[in-house]
Amino acid sequence: MAELERHDNRLGIWGWLGGGRWGIERYAYILHRLTGLGILSYFLMHVVVTSLRAKGIYLWVEGGFFHQPIFKVGEFLVFAAFAYHAMNGVRLVLVELGFAVGKPIEPIYPYKTSLNVQRPLLIVMMILAAIFLAAGGYEFLGLTK
């Protein structure tokens, strides 16, 4: 019995981020992962800060630690991550369910059905994310009274 050749993945983070052709889909993939990790870290921080209330430590009181301007920017970044992550997630669900796959053809690279159907869907979802970001940013930036 022939011994199987073993290939170790020694690329580390670069293997996670890099490699392959760098099309808009690859950037969407990387940004989806990064926004997911950002939202997760915000959620964990939120749980810790909220649990401190049980010990009598209130960081959200008016004029307190979290009312500094840097945290307003952080809230906006969390909202931006959520808007992007949600819209890209909807796009991925549509693709997985077969609504944006296109007509089946012989699979010859560069897979024209994915470029002609999925790329416009990606652009539409990013436009929707930008609209949500603008609507949410209107309040976050203090443009409302």
C-alpha positions in Angstrom: 0.0 0.0 0.0 1.5 3.3 -1.1 2.1 5.9 1.6 0.1 9.1 1.3 2.0 12.2 0.8 1.5 14.7 3.6 1.2 18.5 3.0 1.4 20.7 6.0 -0.3 24.0 6.0 2.5 26.3 7.0 1.0 29.5 5.7 -0.7 30.5 8.9 -2.6 33.8 8.8 -1.4 34.4 5.3 -3.0 31.2 4.1 -6.3 32.4 5.7 -6.1 35.9 4.1 -4.1 35.4 0.9 -3.7 33.0 -1.9 -5.7 32.6 -5.1 -6.9 35.2 -7.5 -7.7 38.5 -5.9 -11.2 39.3 -7.2 -13.9 41.3 -5.5 -15.3 38.0 -4.1 -12.1 37.3 -2.3 -12.1 40.7 -0.6 -15.8 40.1 0.3 -14.8 36.8 1.9 -12.0 38.4 3.9 -14.1 41.3 5.0 -16.9 38.9 6.0 -14.6 36.9 8.2 -13.1 40.1 9.8 -16.4 41.7 10.5 -17.6 38.4 12.0 -14.7 38.4 14.4 -15.2 42.0 15.2 -18.9 41.5 16.0 -18.0 38.5 18.1 -15.4 40.5 20.1 -17.9 43.3 20.6 -20.4 40.8 21.8 -18.0 39.3 24.3 -17.0 42.8 25.5 -20.6 43.7 25.9 -21.3 40.7 28.0 -18.3 41.5 30.3 -19.3 45.2 30.7 -23.0 44.3 31.3 -22.0 41.6 33.9 -20.0 44.2 35.8 -23.4 45.8 36.8 -23.9 42.9 39.1 -20.8 44.0 41.1 -22.1 47.6 41.2 -19.7 48.9 38.4 -21.7 51.1 36.0 -19.7 52.1 33.0 -22.6 53.4 31.0 -23.7 56.2 33.3 -23.9 59.7 31.7 -20.4 61.2 31.6 -18.9 57.8 32.3 -16.2 55.8 30.6 -18.2 54.8 27.6 -19.5 58.3 26.8 -16.2 59.5 25.4 -16.1 60.4 21.7 -13.8 57.4 20.8 -16.6 55.0 21.8 -19.1 56.8 19.5 -16.7 56.0 16.6 -16.5 52.4 17.9 -20.3 52.1 18.0 -20.4 53.3 14.4 -17.7 50.8 13.4 -19.7 48.0 15.0 -22.8 49.1 13.1 -20.8 49.3 9.9 -19.5 45.7 10.5 -23.0 44.5 11.2 -24.5 46.2 8.1 -21.8 44.6 5.8 -21.9 41.2 7.5 -25.7 41.0 7.4 -26.0 41.9 3.7 -23.2 39.6 2.7 -24.7 36.9 4.8 -28.0 37.3 2.9 -26.1 37.1 -0.4 -24.4 33.9 0.8 -27.7 32.3 1.8 -29.2 33.2 -1.6 -26.2 31.5 -3.3 -26.4 28.4 -1.1 -30.1 28.0 -1.8 -29.4 28.2 -5.6 -31.1 31.5 -6.3 -28.0 33.2 -7.6 -26.1 30.4 -9.1 -27.1 30.8 -12.7 -27.8 28.4 -15.5 -25.6 25.2 -15.2 -22.9 24.9 -17.9 -19.8 22.9 -18.2 -17.4 24.0 -15.4 -14.6 25.7 -17.3 -12.5 28.2 -15.3 -13.2 31.2 -14.7 -16.7 29.9 -14.1 -18.7 32.5 -16.1 -22.0 31.8 -14.4 -20.7 32.8 -11.0 -19.1 36.0 -12.5 -22.2 37.0 -14.5 -24.8 36.2 -11.7 -23.1 36.3 -8.3 -21.0 39.4 -8.9 -24.0 41.6 -9.6 -25.7 40.2 -6.5 -22.6 41.1 -4.5 -22.7 44.6 -5.8 -26.4 45.0 -5.1 -25.9 43.7 -1.5 -23.0 46.1 -0.9 -25.1 49.0 -2.2 -27.8 48.0 0.3 -25.2 47.8 3.1 -24.0 51.3 2.1 -27.6 52.6 2.3 -28.0 51.0 5.8 -24.7 52.5 6.8 -25.7 55.9 5.6 -29.0 55.7 7.4 -27.5 54.5 10.6 -24.5 56.8 10.4 -26.9 59.8 10.2 -27.8 59.1 13.8 -24.4 58.0 15.0 -22.7 61.1 13.7 -25.1 63.3 15.6 -26.9 64.8 12.6 -30.3 64.3 14.2 -31.6 66.6 16.9 
